[in-house]
Amino acid sequence: MNKNYKNVKIHPTAIVEDDVEIGEGTSIWHHAHVRKNAHLGKKCILGKGVYVDAEVTIGDGVKIQNRVSIYHGVTIGNNVFLGPHVVFTNDLYPRAFNQEWKIVKTKVEDGVSIGANSVIICGITLGKFAMIGSGSVITKDVPEHALVFGNPARIRGYVCKCGLKVFPKPPEGEKVDVSKFVCENCERILKGWVK
């Protein structure tokens, strides 16, 4: 383990394997395990029992709560929140005896929040500032600013960057010009189109 990390806190019970990059100001708590060649950005928090697999990339300012599992093939953007016990998968057809399985990648874009006990099936993208409700099973891409929950998760509305729900889901197949919506909390105007 490279012990020359700048301003990094690693609890004595945590395991940080060789060749891990850890950004300044990051904290790794009790019984966390970070595998070789993982990259953790600046000012991240990894809670108790977090597992970060080999070659995972995590951006800056990410908060990972207790017992989250992030497997090889997952990329986490900046300022993402992962609630307790969130699990990412990386194999669509797992078998204990299959030695030639294929890693299927997952991307979590900047500002996404994922509620506790959610499962993220591999091969999807969670768009910027999307919010995933607790206990959800995510089986397909989630658009930017979408509020989704359920099993399987469905779009239930849209949220501002600050997290406040700003408008309901549009009728099926209809596009909504989100630039017409102003957040009541932060007065931010959403930009772009969502479908």
N, C-alpha and C positions, 0 to 999 in steps of 0.2 A: 504494500500500500504506500502510495506517495503521501508522506506526512507534511509536505511543504504547501499545503493549501492555505490560502490567505483568508483570514477571518472566518473560518469554517468550524462548526461545532459538530463533532461526531461522538455520540454516546459510546462508552466503552463496550457495551454489548452489541453494538451494530457491527455488521460485516461489510467492509468496502474492499472489493477485490482490486487486483492490479489494473493499471491503465484506465482508471476512472477519472474523468474530468469533473471537477466540482467548482462552481462559480463562487465568488466572494459573497460572504454573508449567508450561506446556506447552512441549515441545521438538519442533522440526521439523528433521529431519536431511537429509543430502546428497540433492540432486536430487529431493526431494519436490515435489509440485505440488498446491496447494490452490486450487480455483477460486472465483470470485466468489460471494458470499452464502452460503458454507459457514459452519457454526458448529462450533467445536471447544471442548469443555468445559475445565475446569481439570485440570491435572496429567496431560495426555495425552502420549504419546510416539508420534511418527510416524517410522518408520524410513526407511532409504535407499530412494529411488525410490517412495515411497507416492504414490498418486494419489487425491485426494478431489475428486469432481466438484462442480459448482455446486449450491448449496442442500442439500447433505447436512448432516445434523445428527449430531454425535458427542457423547456425554455426557462426564461427568467420569471421570478415572482410567482411560481407555482406552489399551491398549498395542497399537499397530499395527506389526507387524514388517515387514521389508523387502519391497518390491515388491507390496504389497497394492493392489488396485484397488476403490474404492468409488464406484459410479456414482449419478447423480441418481435420487432416489426411495428411497434407503436411509436408514433411521434407526437409529443405534447407541445403545443405552442406556449406563448407567454401568458402570464396572469390567469392560468386555468385553476379552477377549484375542483378537487376530487373528494367527494364525501366518503365516510367510512365504508369499508368493504366493497368498494367498486372493483369490478374485475373486467379486464380486457382479455379477449381470446385472440389466438393467432393461427388457428387451424380450423377450417370449415368441416373437415371430416376426420376427427381424431380417432385413432385406434392405438391401443397399447402396443401392438405388435408391428405397426407400420414404421419402418426405419427411414423411409423416403418421403416423408410428409413435406408439404409445401407451406412456407410461411406466407400468410396473407396480411398485408399491411393495413394499418388504421392510422388516420390522421385526425388529431384534435386541434382545431385552429385556436387562435388567440381569444382569450376572454370567456371560454366555455365554462359552464358550471354543471357538474354532474352530481346528483343527489345520492345519498347513501344507498348501498345494496343494489346499485344498478349494474347490469351486465351489458357490455359493449361487444357485439358480435363483430368479428374481424371483416376487413374489406370495405370499410365505410369511411366517410369524412363527416365530422361534426363541425358545422360552419361557425364562423366568428360569432361570439356572444350568445350562442344557443344556450338554452337552459333545459336540463334533463331532470325530470322529477324523480324523487326517491323510488327505488324498487322497479325502475323501468328496465325493459329489455329492448335494446336498440338493435334493429335488424337491417336498417337501411340508412342512407345519407340523411343528415338533418341540415336544413338550410340555415343560413345566417339569421340570428335573432329569433329563431323558432323556439317556442315553448312546447316540449313534448313530454308525455308520460304515458304509462300503461304497459301492458304486455300482450302483444307487441306495442311499442310506443307509437303514438300518433300525434300529429300537430294539433294543439289545443288553442293556440294563439301565438302572439309574438311579444318579445320583451325588448326593452331598451338596453343599452350598454350598462346602465346602472342596475338592471335586474327587474325593474317594474314592468308588469304586463301593460302594453300600450294599446293593443287592439286584438279583437278576436280573429280566429281563423277565417279567411275569405271563403266564399262558396267554392265548391269543387271545381278545379280547373281555372278559376278566375285569378287574374293577376291583380295585385294591390300596389298602388303607388305609396310606398311607406314614407316618401318625402313630405306627405301631407299630415303625418302624425308627429305630434310634439309630445314628449314625455312630460307628464304632470309633475314628476319628482325633480328632474334635473333640467327640464326645458330643452333637452337635446332634440334635434330633428333627425329622424331616421332617414338614411339616404339609400337610394337604389330601389329596385323592384324585388318583390318576393312572390313566389307562386306556391 
